[in-house]
Structure formats: structure tokens, C-alpha cells
Amino acid sequence: MPTPPIRSQAMTAVAAAASVVGFLGTLYYLDIPSMVQQRTKSRKVDARCYSTGQQDKPSLAAFRILTQQVTLKETYPLAQTITKNIPVYDCTTFRLDDEAWVDRLQDELYHILLNGPGVYVVKHFFTDLGTIDAANTAYDRIIAHELAETDGAKGDHFAPASANSRIWNSFSKLCLEDPESFVTYHSNPLFRVVCEAYLGPAYRLTSQVNIVKPGGQPQACHRDYHIGFETPEATAKWPKAMHTASQLLTLQGAVAHTDMPVESGPTRLLPFSQLFEEGFMAYRLPEFNDYFLESYVSLPLEKGDAIFFSPALFHAAGQNSTDDFARSANLIQVSSAFGKPMETIDTIPLVDACWEHMMAKYEAEGMSAEVDALVRAVGEGYPFPTNLDRRPPAPGGMAPESEQNVLRRALGEGWDRERIVGELKAMSQAAAA
């Protein structure tokens, strides 16, 4: 019996659709779209840097779509729960003596920061709160000592100096003030687990204490170190690949040294925002800040909890709206081993030896391409690492002057050799630990 025409046509359509689906599946399996895209990129020279022009502004619509993703519990089975798109882990369930289990945990933590929401919470990071109490006691002594020596104002990279308390380089100061407390605190094996998960071995840990008192104002939405601390003009000069590299060289975090109820202003976070390639260009734009204020999430923390996130995540410390509660956190910043040069160059003897020649060349040519190249070769162009107690972020900026900044200023103002060498020596001494 012949097949009815309508049924035959339907079967033909189904078969054709199946063929198309199969073909597309094959392309996807072979990653053909990525291959085509890569070939297109290899044959077209695009601008290496992001533009600051109004017509080329980062797309808020694309940013919205990216940050409206949902974190699935199935993706992170070792997490205790997913709260407001943030994976929350409970250290009391960790099996640190099981190497295979730790490896699976580190896979999850790495994925969260690189491809997932960009932030996770670790409950009970410190189970012995006596360790936190001992550190807090030492921090109180440090704060009192520093208040007696200064006017008490401490600069903040993304907020004005205020009545809040900040200890720059609390890592070193805790060790010098209370070695026993330092040893107990940094013997916590969980530091290695989270740091190596993202940065690999040979990382370097630094920290700063921040105590936000009642009425403390929120920070502006931002991204963090390295490129996050640049001015908008300087940010645009870094090639696009460096925007990505910057966020892969640092792990940000904080250990709660007090309970942090929501009203005390724990960190405001925008999950998935670290995935936005133009984020370092975008975070200062008013429309992105407005969207952040509409969409951020914030989780309460208990004393001893910790939070870790990508430095590229849009975030900001919240406002302490309580009347009588100061929230305290030890801010953790961990650097990759790959952020260091192979050899040490001392700028001061080089400038001492060639300053008259540099000045003569500048007087003859002004800040020519040749003079500019010489400044860049002789002086350090990056102001970190430094001592932020003695060299705080400059007014209106987020970083102190670099050696190159000083050299350019000295050339423009006609300094003699003794003055520029003295200034660089004073800078070096002020930057020392």
C-alpha cells in the first residue's frame, strides 16, 4: 500500500531536520565554529587596545545578559548550597587528608573564578575563633600605635579616607607584633588549598585589615589590582590580552574577623561580571555603576568565614548602616609567582650616572620619543609593591607615583642630579617594608 503523500512529506521533513541537526552536531563536536572564528581572527588585524571613544563604549546590554546567568548546584556538587548565585562551601565537611577529593574541590574553585560566578564563600574557614581573637587583639594594638603617630587618616583605593580603621600590610605587622598569633593564623592549610587552586604553586600572600565603623560609607563599584588600580587613561593603554592576564595573576579574598550581618555592609558582589572582557574599561561608567547598584548581591558572614573572588569581579564594600557595630575583615590578596621579573634593576645608580646626559637630551628635544623611551628604560613604571603607610594612594588617584612619573616631573622642572637622586632614594626608603 503506497505511503500517503502528506505522511511522506512529513517523513521527508523529519529526515531533513534530523540531517541538519546531525550536521550541526558534528560541527559542534569538531569545534568548527571556533576554528572558523580563529581563522577569521588570524587574517584580520584588530585594534590591540580598547577605545575610549563614545561610539565604542562597552555594551551594557551585553553586560546585563552575561550577569543574568544562573549558578547551578549540579555544576558544583561539593558546595553546601548556592545562595544568590554564589557557591557556599562548609569547611567542616572538607576531607583534606583525601588528595583526590581536594583535587576535585580545587577544580570547582578554579572553575568558579574562571568560568562561573567568580566568587565563593567558605564557611568556618577558621574553626578556632581564638585564632581570630588573638589576631584582633594584636590589630587593636597596631591601630592604637599608628593613631598615636599619625592623624589617623588612611587612604582607600576606591573610597575617600574616613574614620574607618585600616592596617596596610597587616600580614607583616601581625608577625612583628605577635609572632605566635601570626604562626597560628597562617598555618591554616586552607590558605594553600584556595590559593593553589587558582594561582598554582609559589604564590605570595599579602593582607590589609579594614574595620568599617557605624555609618561607614560604601566603596564605589570597581575591579581590583593590577589594571583595576589604573586611571581610565592608563587602562586604555594596556593591550586587551593584558586585561585578561591581570585578572589571572591575583586572587582576592577576605576573612571575617567579626560577624558581618547584611546591615553592617559585607562586600557587594555582581556574579559573572568577571567574564566581561571590557570590564576594566566599563566599571567607572555611570550606567554600569547604576546597574551594579540595582543588581548586586551580598551575603552575611560569620566570624571565621572567608570569601574569595576574581579581582575582575565587579564589587564594592557595603555601607555599615548599624548604630553600634564595627565590621572587621582581613583583606587577602594573593599574587602569582609569574608577576615578578627575572633580574633586579636598581634605578638610583643608573640615574646618578646618566642624569646630566638625560637632562641635556631633554633640554635639546623636549619629551621626544627618544627621551620617553629612555625614561621607560631607566625607571620603574609600576608603583607597586610599595609601603602604603608611607606612600598612600595619591589624592584623586589609586596609586602613588612611579619612578617614571618622578623622572618625567624632574626633567620638566629641571632638577639637578642631587635632587633627583635624593628624591628617588627617599621614594625607595618610603616604599621599603
Disulfide bonds with the S-S distance in Angstrom:
none
